[in-house]
Amino acid sequence: MVRDLAHEYSRIQCYTLNEFIDLLADFRPYLQRLIEHYEGGEIPQFYVPLSIQSEPDQEQVLPSFTRLESFIDN
C-alpha cells in the first residue's frame, strides 16, 4: 500500500504515528535509569502502599480497607 509506494522513492519516508513518536523521543534509556535508581535505592524497603477506607454500612462493624491502586483500577 502506501508503505510499498513510499519505498519506491528514496526521499519519501513512511511511518506509523507510534514509529514517528519513537523517532522523535526515545524515553527507554531514561526510564531504564529511573528503574535502576529506584531498585538500587532504599525506597522499595520503606514504601507503604496507600489504602482507602470505606464507610461502614449497617451490616459492617468495622470499615474495610482497600489498596488505592486496586480501587483506581476498578
Order of alpha helices (4+ residues) and beta strands (2+ residues): alpha-alpha-alpha-alpha-beta-beta-alpha
